[in-house]
Amino acid sequence: MTRLVVVAAVGLGAAVVLTPLAMAVAVRAGVVDHPGSLKVHAAPVPYLGGVAVFLAALVGAALGRPAAIAPLAGATALGVLDDRFDLPAPARLAGQAAIGAGIALTFPTHVGGIGGGVVVAVVAVVLMNGVNFLDGLDALAAGVTAVACGAFALVLHGGGRELAAAVAAALVGFLMYNRPPARVYLGDAGAYYLGAVLAVLAACAWAPGARSPVSVASLGLLALPVGEVLFAVVRRLRARQSVTSGDRRHPYDLAVEHGWARGTAALAYVATEAVLASAAVVASHAHTLAGPVAGVVATAVVVTAAAAAAGALSPGPRAPV
């Protein structure tokens, strides 16, 4: 436990120091998010916050999970390229698939076989896009992922626990600059990195020898980013749009449209993740699978029902090209 505290403290401190440096580099290199039709900010905001989180977590974990470095560094690099050059969708997907394959090969699960590896790779791609979809309001993606990683730190063991603690702490440090009004964004570098982190942690929860209640309970921690992707695909298909097109019909967008303050909408997501995290931690200590399975099913039903009630599954106006 002492080592875990040290890991978190170092990750937090490193993020506080590295984030302003990343902001300066982003401004100097022109890697900034300009206002636009699908944006909520009125002035340019620097990206590369995700690079600071990646480096801070790397320092915090002190390379405690060396095998995770390659796919996580690859996810961050892909995101930097996307932030700078706005990669076409096929290139992004191909890069994400390669990262997902790397995670699957590096972190085998007790599901086993080629099928298990394919599932891990697909989940990694979904999570990278899911965190990216969550990154639509100040502090939303960072807050949700920080809570999820904090919960993983409580239910995992070994290197996975240290990685989770380091990332959670680094995100807390980053949130000092990303809280409303945000002075820096995660960018695609941060979204892809954090999605890949969640995929690695989920694979650790399903590693050979892991307790089945821990494996099942971990699925609840992924509900929000996975849900964002599934809801977006459904509504875009219903609107006969490309699934890669952007829109402002995520549940948090609709909440803001109905009068919620942006900070309140982001806080609601973080609070929801906190509830899911608490349930996952409790379920991970169960002696049978009945409780964790029931919890995951209930989570899926409630999250889907809430999204449907908000209108996040309904087609809306076509996004500007």
C-alpha positions in Angstrom: 0.0 0.0 0.0 2.9 2.4 0.8 4.3 1.8 -2.7 0.8 2.6 -4.2 0.7 5.9 -2.3 4.2 6.8 -3.6 3.1 5.9 -7.1 0.1 8.1 -6.9 1.9 11.0 -5.3 4.6 11.0 -7.9 2.1 10.8 -10.7 0.1 13.7 -9.3 3.1 15.9 -8.9 4.5 15.0 -12.3 1.2 16.0 -13.9 1.1 19.3 -12.1 4.5 20.1 -13.5 4.3 18.6 -17.0 0.8 19.9 -18.0 1.9 23.6 -18.3 4.9 22.5 -20.3 2.7 20.5 -22.6 0.4 23.6 -23.0 3.4 25.7 -24.0 4.6 23.2 -26.5 1.1 22.9 -28.0 0.8 26.6 -28.4 4.2 26.9 -30.0 3.6 24.0 -32.3 0.1 25.2 -33.3 -1.5 22.0 -31.8 -4.6 23.8 -30.6 -8.4 23.2 -30.7 -10.0 26.0 -32.6 -13.7 27.0 -32.1 -16.1 25.4 -34.6 -19.6 24.2 -35.2 -19.2 21.1 -33.0 -17.1 22.9 -30.3 -18.3 24.4 -27.1 -15.4 26.8 -26.6 -15.1 30.3 -28.0 -11.3 30.7 -28.1 -8.5 28.3 -29.1 -7.4 25.9 -26.4 -4.1 24.0 -26.5 -4.1 20.2 -26.9 -1.4 17.8 -25.7 -2.7 17.5 -22.2 -2.9 13.8 -22.8 0.8 13.7 -23.5 1.4 15.2 -20.1 -0.8 12.6 -18.5 0.9 9.8 -20.3 4.4 11.0 -19.2 3.2 11.7 -15.6 1.7 8.3 -15.2 4.8 6.7 -16.7 6.9 8.5 -14.1 4.5 7.6 -11.4 4.4 3.9 -12.2 8.2 3.9 -12.5 7.8 1.4 -15.3 6.0 -0.9 -13.0 4.3 -2.5 -16.0 6.9 -2.4 -18.8 4.8 -4.5 -21.1 2.2 -1.8 -21.2 4.5 0.9 -22.4 4.5 0.0 -26.1 0.7 0.0 -26.8 0.1 3.0 -24.5 2.9 5.0 -26.2 1.5 4.0 -29.5 -2.0 5.2 -28.6 -0.6 8.5 -27.4 1.5 8.9 -30.6 -1.5 8.1 -32.8 -3.5 10.8 -31.0 -0.8 13.4 -31.4 -0.8 12.8 -35.1 -4.6 13.0 -35.2 -4.5 16.3 -33.2 -1.9 17.8 -35.5 -3.1 16.5 -38.9 -6.7 15.4 -38.4 -6.2 11.9 -39.8 -8.9 10.4 -42.0 -11.2 7.9 -40.3 -9.7 4.8 -42.0 -6.2 5.7 -40.8 -7.4 6.4 -37.3 -9.3 3.1 -37.2 -6.3 1.2 -38.6 -4.0 2.7 -36.0 -6.4 1.9 -33.2 -6.8 -1.7 -34.4 -3.1 -2.1 -34.4 -2.9 -0.8 -30.8 -5.8 -3.1 -29.8 -3.9 -6.1 -31.3 -0.8 -5.1 -29.4 -2.8 -5.0 -26.1 -4.4 -8.4 -26.9 -1.0 -10.0 -27.6 0.6 -8.4 -24.5 -2.2 -9.1 -22.1 -3.7 -12.5 -22.6 -7.0 -13.2 -20.8 -8.4 -16.4 -19.3 -11.0 -16.4 -22.1 -8.0 -17.6 -24.3 -7.7 -18.4 -27.9 -7.9 -16.2 -31.0 -11.5 -15.3 -30.1 -10.4 -13.9 -26.7 -7.7 -11.8 -28.4 -10.1 -10.4 -30.9 -12.5 -9.4 -28.2 -9.7 -7.5 -26.3 -8.7 -5.8 -29.5 -12.2 -4.7 -30.4 -12.9 -3.5 -26.8 -9.7 -1.5 -27.0 -10.9 0.2 -30.2 -14.3 0.9 -28.7 -12.8 2.4 -25.5 -10.4 4.7 -27.4 -13.3 6.1 -29.3 -15.6 6.0 -26.2 -13.2 8.2 -24.2 -12.9 10.5 -27.2 -16.7 10.8 -27.3 -16.7 11.7 -23.6 -14.2 14.4 -24.2 -16.8 17.0 -25.2 -17.0 19.0 -22.0 -14.4 20.4 -19.7 -13.2 17.8 -17.1 -15.7 15.2 -18.3 -13.4 12.5 -19.9 -10.6 13.1 -17.4 -13.0 13.0 -14.4 -14.8 9.8 -15.5 -11.5 8.0 -16.4 -9.9 9.1 -13.1 -12.7 7.5 -11.1 -12.6 4.3 -13.2 -8.8 4.0 -12.8 -9.1 4.7 -9.1 -11.6 1.8 -8.8 -9.3 -0.5 -10.9 -6.5 0.4 -8.4 -8.7 -1.0 -5.7 -9.7 -4.3 -7.4 -6.5 -5.2 -9.3 -3.1 -6.5 -8.1 0.5 -6.1 -9.2 1.5 -3.9 -12.1 -2.1 -3.3 -13.2 -2.9 -1.8 -9.8 0.2 0.5 -10.0 -0.7 1.6 -13.6 -4.3 2.4 -12.5 -3.1 4.4 -9.5 -0.5 6.3 -11.5 -3.0 7.2 -14.2 -5.8 8.2 -11.7 -3.4 10.5 -9.8 -2.0 12.0 -13.0 -5.5 12.8 -14.1 -6.2 14.5 -10.8 -3.2 16.7 -11.4 -4.3 17.4 -15.0 -7.8 18.4 -13.8 -6.3 21.4 -12.1 -5.9 22.8 -15.6 -8.8 21.1 -17.3 -11.5 22.0 -14.9 -14.0 24.6 -16.3 -13.1 26.8 -17.9 -10.4 24.5 -19.3 -7.0 25.9 -20.1 -5.9 22.7 -21.8 -7.5 19.7 -23.4 -6.6 16.0 -23.4 -6.8 16.0 -27.2 -7.0 12.8 -29.2 -3.6 11.9 -27.7 -5.2 11.8 -24.3 -8.4 10.2 -25.3 -6.7 7.3 -27.2 -4.2 6.9 -24.4 -6.8 6.7 -21.7 -9.0 4.4 -23.8 -6.0 2.1 -24.2 -5.3 2.3 -20.5 -8.8 1.2 -19.7 -8.4 -1.7 -22.2 -5.1 -2.8 -20.5 -6.7 -2.6 -17.0 -9.8 -4.6 -18.2 -7.4 -7.2 -19.7 -5.6 -7.4 -16.3 -9.0 -8.0 -14.6 -9.5 -10.9 -17.0 -6.0 -12.2 -16.8 -5.4 -15.9 -16.2 -5.8 -16.5 -12.4 -7.9 -13.5 -11.8 -11.0 -14.0 -9.7 -14.2 -14.3 -11.8 -16.1 -11.7 -9.6 -13.3 -9.2 -10.3 -13.4 -9.9 -14.0 -17.2 -9.4 -14.3 -17.3 -6.4 -11.9 -14.7 -4.6 -14.0 -17.1 -4.5 -16.9 -19.3 -2.0 -15.0 -16.3 0.5 -15.0 -16.4 0.6 -18.8 -20.1 1.3 -19.1 -20.0 5.0 -19.9 -17.3 5.0 -22.7 -18.7 1.9 -24.2 -22.2 3.3 -24.0 -21.2 6.5 -25.7 -19.9 4.5 -28.7 -23.0 2.3 -29.0 -25.4 5.2 -28.6 -23.6 7.2 -31.3 -23.6 4.3 -33.7 -27.3 3.7 -33.2 -28.4 7.3 -33.7 -26.1 7.9 -36.7 -27.3 4.7 -38.4 -30.9 5.8 -37.7 -30.1 9.2 -39.2 -28.5 7.5 -42.2 -25.2 9.2 -41.5 -21.7 7.8 -41.5 -20.9 6.4 -38.0 -17.7 8.4 -38.2 -19.5 11.7 -38.6 -19.6 14.1 -35.6 -22.7 15.4 -33.8 -23.7 17.1 -30.6 -26.3 14.6 -29.5 -24.4 12.9 -26.8 -26.3 12.6 -23.5 -24.3 15.4 -22.0 -24.9 17.7 -25.0 -28.7 17.1 -24.7 -28.5 17.9 -21.0 -26.9 21.2 -21.7 -29.4 21.8 -24.5 -32.1 21.3 -21.9 -30.7 23.9 -19.6 -28.0 22.2 -17.5 -24.8 24.1 -16.9 -21.9 22.4 -18.7 -20.1 21.9 -15.4 -23.1 20.3 -13.9 -23.5 17.9 -16.8 -19.8 16.9 -16.5 -20.2 16.4 -12.8 -23.2 14.2 -13.3 -21.2 11.9 -15.5 -18.4 11.8 -12.9 -20.9 11.1 -10.1 -22.5 8.3 -12.2 -19.1 6.7 -12.7 -18.4 7.0 -9.0 -21.6 5.1 -8.3 -20.6 2.4 -10.9 -17.1 2.3 -9.4 -18.4 1.8 -5.9 -20.7 -1.0 -7.0 -17.8 -2.6 -8.9 -15.5 -2.6 -5.9 -18.2 -4.1 -3.7 -19.1 -6.7 -6.3 -15.4 -7.7 -6.8 -15.4 -9.1 -3.3 -18.4 -11.4 -3.9 -18.0 -15.1 -3.5 -20.3 -16.0 -6.4 -20.9 -14.5 -9.9 -24.6 -13.8 -9.3 -24.1 -10.4 -7.8 -21.5 -9.1 -10.3 -23.5 -10.4 -13.3 -26.7 -8.9 -12.0 -24.9 -5.6 -11.4 -23.5 -5.4 -14.9 -26.9 -6.2 -16.5 -28.6 -3.6 -14.3 -26.0 -1.1 -15.2 -26.5 -1.7 -19.0 -30.2 -1.4 -18.7 -30.1 1.8 -16.6 -27.5 3.5 -18.7 -29.3 2.6 -22.0 -32.7 3.7 -20.6 -31.3 7.0 -19.4 -29.7 7.6 -22.8 -32.9 6.7 -24.6 -34.9 9.0 -22.4 -32.5 11.9 -23.0 -32.9 11.4 -26.8 -29.3 10.2 -27.3 -30.5 7.2 -29.5 -32.7 9.4 -31.7 -31.4 10.8 -35.0 -31.0 14.5 -34.9 -30.1 17.2 -37.5 -27.2 16.3 -39.8 -23.9 17.5 -38.5 -22.2 20.2 -40.6 -19.7 18.9 -43.0 
